[in-house]
Each structure stands twice: as structure tokens, then as C-alpha cells.
Amino acid sequence: MNPGIFLIQPNGDLVEMNETPYDSEDLLQTLLAKYPSLLAGNQIDPQAPRKWLFIERESAIPSMEGGSGRHALIVMDPSKLFNGLSCQ
């Protein structure tokens, strides 16, 4: 499905952008770590979109008391809550 995103070239031409899968999970993790604003914070609260702070890649954090979970990325939101993300 085409999300209706276009890139304006320096000469004024429009290029339709097409959704494609990432070449690898590592590439997706690298891009999200470098550009955490790719995570859609406005879907949580459109009036006050979340801004994410990248913390760490490939980290184990407990998913419940006494449990453990492996997450591809750890980010923190403005309310200082840690969020574990899985990239696949």
C-alpha cells in the first residue's frame, strides 16, 4: 500500500515514495537509534506528540517482576518511562 508520501526533487519534480521492507533488522535498529523521531509519537497523543530519547540497543530488561525480556531498542519518553521495542 502506498502511504501517499512524495519527495520533491531540487528541479521541482515529485517522486512517489514506495514502501519497501528493510534489508535487515540491524539496519532498522541503526536507523531508529540514530533517528528516534521516526517512531510515531503523535499516534499516542496528537496534541502533545511524544519525543523519544534513544537509550540502548539489544538490551535485556525485565518484562515483569522476576522475568526478563530482550528488546532490540530501549527508548525513554518525556514522562521518563522506559519503552522496550522489538524490531522485526
PyRosetta script that sets phi, psi and omega in degrees:
from pyrosetta import init, pose_from_sequence

init()
pose = pose_from_sequence("MNPGIFLIQPNGDLVEMNETPYDSEDLLQTLLAKYPSLLAGNQIDPQAPRKWLFIERESAIPSMEGGSGRHALIVMDPSKLFNGLSCQ")
pose.set_psi(1, 136.5)
pose.set_omega(1, 179.8)
pose.set_phi(2, -88.3)
pose.set_psi(2, 123.1)
pose.set_omega(2, -179.4)
pose.set_phi(3, -77.4)
pose.set_psi(3, 0.4)
pose.set_omega(3, 179.1)
pose.set_phi(4, 75.0)
pose.set_psi(4, 38.8)
pose.set_omega(4, 178.7)
pose.set_phi(5, -108.3)
pose.set_psi(5, 135.0)
pose.set_omega(5, -177.5)
pose.set_phi(6, -128.4)
pose.set_psi(6, 148.3)
pose.set_omega(6, 176.8)
pose.set_phi(7, -109.3)
pose.set_psi(7, 126.5)
pose.set_omega(7, 177.8)
pose.set_phi(8, -88.4)
pose.set_psi(8, 119.5)
pose.set_omega(8, 178.9)
pose.set_phi(9, -76.1)
pose.set_psi(9, 159.0)
pose.set_omega(9, 178.7)
pose.set_phi(10, -55.5)
pose.set_psi(10, -28.5)
pose.set_omega(10, -179.8)
pose.set_phi(11, -86.1)
pose.set_psi(11, 2.9)
pose.set_omega(11, 178.2)
pose.set_phi(12, 95.1)
pose.set_psi(12, -9.6)
pose.set_omega(12, 178.3)
pose.set_phi(13, -69.8)
pose.set_psi(13, 147.5)
pose.set_omega(13, 175.1)
pose.set_phi(14, -98.8)
pose.set_psi(14, 135.2)
pose.set_omega(14, 175.2)
pose.set_phi(15, -116.2)
pose.set_psi(15, 122.3)
pose.set_omega(15, 178.9)
pose.set_phi(16, -73.4)
pose.set_psi(16, 127.9)
pose.set_omega(16, 179.8)
pose.set_phi(17, -90.7)
pose.set_psi(17, 133.0)
pose.set_omega(17, -179.1)
pose.set_phi(18, -112.4)
pose.set_psi(18, 137.4)
pose.set_omega(18, 179.7)
pose.set_phi(19, -70.4)
pose.set_psi(19, 130.0)
pose.set_omega(19, 176.7)
pose.set_phi(20, -137.3)
pose.set_psi(20, 151.0)
pose.set_omega(20, 177.7)
pose.set_phi(21, -68.8)
pose.set_psi(21, 154.5)
pose.set_omega(21, 176.6)
pose.set_phi(22, -71.4)
pose.set_psi(22, 151.2)
pose.set_omega(22, -179.7)
pose.set_phi(23, -64.2)
pose.set_psi(23, -31.6)
pose.set_omega(23, -178.2)
pose.set_phi(24, -158.1)
pose.set_psi(24, 158.5)
pose.set_omega(24, 175.3)
pose.set_phi(25, -62.9)
pose.set_psi(25, -36.4)
pose.set_omega(25, 179.6)
pose.set_phi(26, -61.2)
pose.set_psi(26, -41.5)
pose.set_omega(26, 178.5)
pose.set_phi(27, -63.1)
pose.set_psi(27, -44.3)
pose.set_omega(27, 179.2)
pose.set_phi(28, -62.0)
pose.set_psi(28, -45.1)
pose.set_omega(28, 178.2)
pose.set_phi(29, -60.7)
pose.set_psi(29, -42.5)
pose.set_omega(29, 179.7)
pose.set_phi(30, -61.4)
pose.set_psi(30, -45.1)
pose.set_omega(30, -179.7)
pose.set_phi(31, -65.6)
pose.set_psi(31, -42.4)
pose.set_omega(31, 179.1)
pose.set_phi(32, -67.8)
pose.set_psi(32, -35.0)
pose.set_omega(32, 177.5)
pose.set_phi(33, -67.4)
pose.set_psi(33, -40.4)
pose.set_omega(33, -178.9)
pose.set_phi(34, -77.6)
pose.set_psi(34, -34.1)
pose.set_omega(34, -176.9)
pose.set_phi(35, -129.3)
pose.set_psi(35, 71.9)
pose.set_omega(35, -177.5)
pose.set_phi(36, -61.8)
pose.set_psi(36, -16.3)
pose.set_omega(36, 178.0)
pose.set_phi(37, -69.4)
pose.set_psi(37, -7.9)
pose.set_omega(37, 172.8)
pose.set_phi(38, -65.8)
pose.set_psi(38, -22.0)
pose.set_omega(38, 175.6)
pose.set_phi(39, -74.8)
pose.set_psi(39, 128.9)
pose.set_omega(39, -172.7)
pose.set_phi(40, -77.2)
pose.set_psi(40, 90.0)
pose.set_omega(40, 177.9)
pose.set_phi(41, -74.5)
pose.set_psi(41, -20.6)
pose.set_omega(41, -179.4)
pose.set_phi(42, -76.0)
pose.set_psi(42, -13.2)
pose.set_omega(42, 177.0)
pose.set_phi(43, -76.4)
pose.set_psi(43, -20.7)
pose.set_omega(43, 177.9)
pose.set_phi(44, -82.1)
pose.set_psi(44, -45.8)
pose.set_omega(44, 179.5)
pose.set_phi(45, -148.9)
pose.set_psi(45, 99.1)
pose.set_omega(45, -177.5)
pose.set_phi(46, -60.2)
pose.set_psi(46, -30.2)
pose.set_omega(46, -179.3)
pose.set_phi(47, -77.1)
pose.set_psi(47, -28.5)
pose.set_omega(47, 179.1)
pose.set_phi(48, -138.4)
pose.set_psi(48, 76.4)
pose.set_omega(48, -177.3)
pose.set_phi(49, -57.8)
pose.set_psi(49, 140.2)
pose.set_omega(49, 179.0)
pose.set_phi(50, -73.2)
pose.set_psi(50, 140.7)
pose.set_omega(50, 172.1)
pose.set_phi(51, -111.0)
pose.set_psi(51, 128.2)
pose.set_omega(51, -174.5)
pose.set_phi(52, -99.4)
pose.set_psi(52, 143.0)
pose.set_omega(52, 174.7)
pose.set_phi(53, -113.3)
pose.set_psi(53, 120.1)
pose.set_omega(53, 178.8)
pose.set_phi(54, -69.6)
pose.set_psi(54, 134.2)
pose.set_omega(54, 178.9)
pose.set_phi(55, -110.7)
pose.set_psi(55, -56.1)
pose.set_omega(55, -173.1)
pose.set_phi(56, -161.8)
pose.set_psi(56, 152.5)
pose.set_omega(56, 174.4)
pose.set_phi(57, -102.7)
pose.set_psi(57, 151.9)
pose.set_omega(57, 174.8)
pose.set_phi(58, 46.8)
pose.set_psi(58, 67.0)
pose.set_omega(58, -175.4)
pose.set_phi(59, -123.1)
pose.set_psi(59, 147.0)
pose.set_omega(59, 176.0)
pose.set_phi(60, -100.5)
pose.set_psi(60, 122.1)
pose.set_omega(60, 174.3)
pose.set_phi(61, -130.4)
pose.set_psi(61, 146.8)
pose.set_omega(61, 179.9)
pose.set_phi(62, -62.6)
pose.set_psi(62, 133.2)
pose.set_omega(62, 176.8)
pose.set_phi(63, -91.5)
pose.set_psi(63, -16.6)
pose.set_omega(63, 174.2)
pose.set_phi(64, -160.1)
pose.set_psi(64, 168.0)
pose.set_omega(64, -178.7)
pose.set_phi(65, -57.0)
pose.set_psi(65, 124.5)
pose.set_omega(65, -179.8)
pose.set_phi(66, 81.5)
pose.set_psi(66, -7.0)
pose.set_omega(66, -178.8)
pose.set_phi(67, -99.4)
pose.set_psi(67, 175.1)
pose.set_omega(67, 174.6)
pose.set_phi(68, -140.6)
pose.set_psi(68, 152.9)
pose.set_omega(68, 178.7)
pose.set_phi(69, -143.9)
pose.set_psi(69, 146.2)
pose.set_omega(69, 178.8)
pose.set_phi(70, -105.5)
pose.set_psi(70, 127.4)
pose.set_omega(70, -178.6)
pose.set_phi(71, -124.9)
pose.set_psi(71, 141.5)
pose.set_omega(71, -179.8)
pose.set_phi(72, -67.2)
pose.set_psi(72, -40.9)
pose.set_omega(72, -178.8)
pose.set_phi(73, -138.0)
pose.set_psi(73, 144.6)
pose.set_omega(73, 172.2)
pose.set_phi(74, -115.9)
pose.set_psi(74, 125.0)
pose.set_omega(74, 176.7)
pose.set_phi(75, -127.2)
pose.set_psi(75, 159.2)
pose.set_omega(75, 177.5)
pose.set_phi(76, -120.2)
pose.set_psi(76, 141.1)
pose.set_omega(76, 179.2)
pose.set_phi(77, -97.1)
pose.set_psi(77, 175.0)
pose.set_omega(77, -176.4)
pose.set_phi(78, -60.6)
pose.set_psi(78, -23.7)
pose.set_omega(78, 179.1)
pose.set_phi(79, -87.9)
pose.set_psi(79, 12.1)
pose.set_omega(79, 177.0)
pose.set_phi(80, 67.4)
pose.set_psi(80, 28.7)
pose.set_omega(80, 174.4)
pose.set_phi(81, -94.9)
pose.set_psi(81, 134.3)
pose.set_omega(81, 177.2)
pose.set_phi(82, -82.9)
pose.set_psi(82, 141.0)
pose.set_omega(82, -179.2)
pose.set_phi(83, -127.5)
pose.set_psi(83, 126.6)
pose.set_omega(83, 175.8)
pose.set_phi(84, -96.3)
pose.set_psi(84, 130.2)
pose.set_omega(84, -177.8)
pose.set_phi(85, -116.2)
pose.set_psi(85, 143.4)
pose.set_omega(85, 174.2)
pose.set_phi(86, -111.8)
pose.set_psi(86, 128.9)
pose.set_omega(86, -179.6)
pose.set_phi(87, -110.8)
pose.set_psi(87, 121.3)
pose.set_omega(87, 178.2)
pose.set_phi(88, -143.8)
pose.dump_pdb("model.pdb")
